[in-house]
Amino acid sequence: MARVLLVTDSSACLPEPVAHRTDVRVLPITVLFPTAEWPDGPAVAPLVYSALGAGQPVRSSPPSAVDYVNAAEEGSYDGAVIITPAAEFTVMYRNARVAARLAERAVEVIDCRTAAAAQSLVVLAALEAAEAGAGLVEVAAAARHAARRAELLAALPTPGAVERNALLPPRSPGRVVAGTGALFRFSDGAVTHTATLLPGADQIEALAQAWTVGDGRPEGTLVFHAADAERAAALSARLAGTPAVVPFSPAMAIHTGPGWIGAAWLRPGPPDP
């Protein structure tokens, strides 16, 4: 039976049991404070959110090509599949491609075309294929198929919060959805503003309605949040199956700020030809 190693980074928001599997390597993004460096993870979250709230400088540094090479060559595996955020969001895809050329083991690199919890779903799809005994090429194909179907919809609590978040597009006219704040979609290497929500209505209901749009029930869902576990739990309870809740990576929160809540899922779809 083929043995395939899965490699990703800490921005993927993997559920805790998956992140600690022996056949999964999660490379930490480095969080840079003025006087210290910390690996990305739950332990650094209070420091990041405190610094953001105080307007203090905090930056992040992605895994290097050498980090990816070292991870991909760990253990006695037949090959490794590296899954990164969209190339438009970060240099991690480029670094992983360099690593694939340098590694002595066969390596496939997958751009998940999205980020965060949606990236996690792509990793989970690849892991499912690996557990079924698929080889390197088949595991990579499963990841690519999931990446083409991955959706991530995120909401901020108020329209004003949008202006305080980096790397978001300006608000634009669009369909109004019940709720408060604004909805953003992370897909195909872009962040798009999908709706400005009405004040005073139910934001969680708006997200739940968006989750049900389309043909058939989503084939996997994760609810995520950035320092708002209570609302994330309420959203999870609103969705069929009560999907798992994962926190936003502190390293991602550096660029997006706190207050996010949302869901990631895979659209139903036939296997690739």
C-alpha positions in Angstrom: 0.0 0.0 0.0 1.3 3.4 -0.9 2.2 5.8 1.9 1.7 9.5 1.2 2.6 12.3 3.6 0.4 15.4 3.7 2.1 18.8 4.3 0.4 22.1 4.8 0.8 25.2 6.9 -0.7 26.6 10.1 -3.1 28.9 8.3 -5.1 25.9 7.2 -7.2 25.8 10.4 -7.0 22.0 10.6 -9.1 20.3 13.4 -6.8 19.5 16.3 -6.9 15.6 15.9 -5.9 16.0 12.2 -3.1 18.5 12.9 -1.4 16.0 15.2 -1.6 12.9 13.0 1.7 11.2 12.2 1.0 11.4 8.4 0.4 15.1 8.4 3.0 17.9 8.8 1.8 21.4 9.7 4.5 24.0 9.1 4.0 26.9 11.4 4.0 30.5 10.1 6.3 32.6 12.2 4.6 35.5 14.0 6.9 38.5 14.4 6.6 40.9 17.3 9.0 43.9 17.7 11.0 42.0 20.4 10.1 38.3 19.9 9.2 35.6 17.4 6.6 32.9 18.0 5.3 30.0 15.9 1.8 30.4 14.8 -0.7 28.5 16.9 -3.4 28.8 19.7 -0.8 29.8 22.3 0.1 33.0 20.4 -3.5 34.1 19.7 -3.9 36.2 22.9 -0.7 38.1 22.1 -1.7 38.7 18.5 -5.2 40.0 19.3 -3.8 42.1 22.1 -1.2 43.7 19.8 -3.8 44.3 17.1 -6.2 45.9 19.6 -3.4 48.2 20.8 -2.3 49.1 17.3 1.1 47.6 17.9 3.1 46.3 14.9 2.9 42.5 14.3 3.9 40.7 11.2 4.2 37.1 9.8 6.8 35.1 7.9 5.7 32.0 5.9 7.5 28.7 5.8 10.6 28.8 3.5 11.4 26.4 0.7 13.9 24.7 3.0 11.1 24.2 5.6 9.0 22.5 2.9 11.9 20.3 1.8 12.6 19.1 5.3 8.9 18.4 6.0 8.4 16.5 2.7 11.4 14.3 3.3 10.5 13.3 6.9 9.6 9.6 7.6 9.5 6.6 5.3 6.8 7.7 2.8 6.6 7.1 -0.9 5.9 10.7 -1.6 4.4 13.9 -0.2 1.6 16.2 -1.2 2.0 19.8 -0.2 -1.2 21.9 0.0 -0.8 25.7 0.2 -3.1 28.7 0.3 -3.9 30.4 -3.0 -0.8 31.7 -4.8 -2.3 35.2 -4.9 -2.5 35.4 -1.1 1.0 34.3 -0.1 4.4 33.1 -1.4 3.9 29.7 0.2 2.9 28.1 -3.1 6.1 29.4 -4.8 8.2 28.2 -1.9 6.6 24.8 -2.0 7.2 24.5 -5.8 10.9 25.3 -5.2 10.9 22.6 -2.5 9.4 20.0 -4.9 12.3 20.6 -7.3 14.9 20.2 -4.5 13.4 17.3 -2.6 14.8 13.8 -3.1 11.3 12.4 -2.6 8.5 12.7 -5.2 6.4 15.8 -4.2 3.2 17.2 -5.6 2.2 20.8 -4.8 -1.5 21.8 -4.8 -2.7 25.4 -4.7 -6.0 25.1 -2.9 -7.2 28.4 -4.6 -8.6 29.6 -1.3 -7.4 29.7 2.3 -8.1 29.0 6.0 -10.8 26.4 6.7 -11.4 25.8 3.0 -7.8 24.9 2.7 -8.4 22.5 5.6 -11.1 20.8 3.7 -8.8 20.2 0.7 -6.2 18.6 3.1 -9.0 16.4 4.6 -10.0 15.3 1.1 -6.4 14.4 0.3 -6.1 12.6 3.6 -9.2 10.5 2.9 -7.7 9.4 -0.4 -4.4 8.5 1.3 -6.2 6.5 4.0 -7.9 4.5 1.2 -4.5 3.5 -0.1 -4.2 5.9 -3.0 -0.8 6.7 -4.4 0.8 10.1 -4.8 -0.8 11.0 -8.1 -4.3 9.9 -6.9 -4.0 11.8 -3.6 -2.9 14.9 -5.5 -5.9 14.5 -7.8 -8.3 14.2 -4.9 -6.8 17.5 -3.5 -7.2 19.3 -6.8 -10.8 18.1 -7.2 -11.6 19.4 -3.7 -9.9 22.7 -4.4 -12.2 23.2 -7.4 -15.2 22.8 -5.2 -14.1 24.6 -2.1 -16.1 27.6 -0.8 -15.4 29.9 2.0 -17.9 32.6 3.1 -16.9 35.0 5.9 -18.7 37.8 7.7 -17.6 40.7 9.8 -19.7 42.1 12.5 -20.2 45.6 11.1 -19.5 47.4 7.8 -17.1 49.7 9.6 -15.0 46.7 10.6 -14.3 46.1 6.9 -12.3 49.3 6.7 -10.1 48.2 9.6 -9.1 44.9 7.9 -6.3 44.7 5.5 -6.3 43.1 2.1 -10.1 43.3 1.7 -11.8 44.8 -1.4 -13.8 48.0 -1.0 -17.5 47.6 -0.3 -19.5 47.6 -3.5 -23.1 47.5 -4.4 -24.6 44.1 -4.4 -27.4 41.9 -3.3 -28.5 42.7 0.3 -28.7 39.7 2.6 -30.3 39.7 6.0 -27.8 40.3 8.7 -25.3 42.9 9.9 -22.0 43.8 8.3 -20.6 42.4 5.1 -20.0 39.0 3.5 -16.8 38.1 1.7 -16.0 35.1 -0.4 -12.5 33.5 -0.7 -12.4 31.6 -3.9 -10.2 31.1 -7.0 -7.4 33.2 -5.6 -9.5 36.3 -4.8 -11.5 37.9 -2.0 -14.8 39.3 -3.2 -17.4 41.4 -1.4 -20.7 39.5 -2.0 -23.2 41.5 0.2 -23.7 44.4 2.5 -26.0 43.2 5.3 -29.0 45.0 6.8 -28.5 46.4 10.3 -30.4 44.6 13.1 -31.1 41.3 11.3 -29.5 37.9 12.0 -26.0 37.5 10.5 -25.8 33.8 11.4 -29.0 33.2 9.5 -27.5 35.0 6.5 -24.5 32.7 6.6 -26.7 29.6 7.1 -28.8 30.6 4.1 -25.7 31.0 1.9 -24.5 27.5 3.0 -27.7 25.9 1.6 -27.6 27.7 -1.8 -26.8 25.4 -4.7 -27.6 21.9 -5.8 -27.4 19.3 -3.0 -26.0 19.5 0.5 -22.3 20.5 0.9 -20.0 17.5 1.1 -18.1 18.7 4.2 -18.2 21.8 6.3 -16.1 23.6 8.9 -17.2 26.7 10.9 -14.4 29.1 11.7 -13.9 32.3 13.8 -11.3 34.9 14.7 -11.7 35.5 18.4 -15.5 34.9 18.4 -16.1 31.3 19.6 -19.6 32.0 20.9 -21.0 33.1 17.6 -19.1 30.4 15.8 -20.8 27.8 18.0 -24.2 29.4 17.3 -23.5 29.1 13.5 -22.4 25.5 13.8 -25.7 24.7 15.7 -27.6 26.3 12.9 -26.1 24.1 10.2 -27.1 20.5 9.6 -24.8 18.0 11.2 -23.4 20.6 13.6 -20.0 20.9 11.9 -16.7 21.2 13.8 -15.6 24.7 14.8 -12.0 25.7 14.2 -10.2 29.0 15.2 -8.7 31.3 12.6 -4.9 31.1 12.6 -3.4 34.0 14.5 -1.0 34.5 11.6 -4.0 35.1 9.3 -5.7 37.4 11.8 -2.7 39.7 11.5 -3.8 40.5 8.0 -7.6 40.3 8.4 -8.1 41.4 12.0 -10.5 39.9 14.6 -14.2 39.5 14.3 -14.5 37.0 11.5 -17.0 34.3 11.5 -18.0 32.0 8.7 -18.1 28.6 7.1 -16.2 26.6 4.5 -17.6 23.7 2.5 -17.2 21.6 -0.6 -19.8 22.0 -3.3 -21.3 18.7 -4.5 -19.8 17.6 -7.8 -19.1 14.5 -9.9 -15.5 13.1 -9.9 -13.1 14.6 -12.4 -12.9 12.8 -15.7 
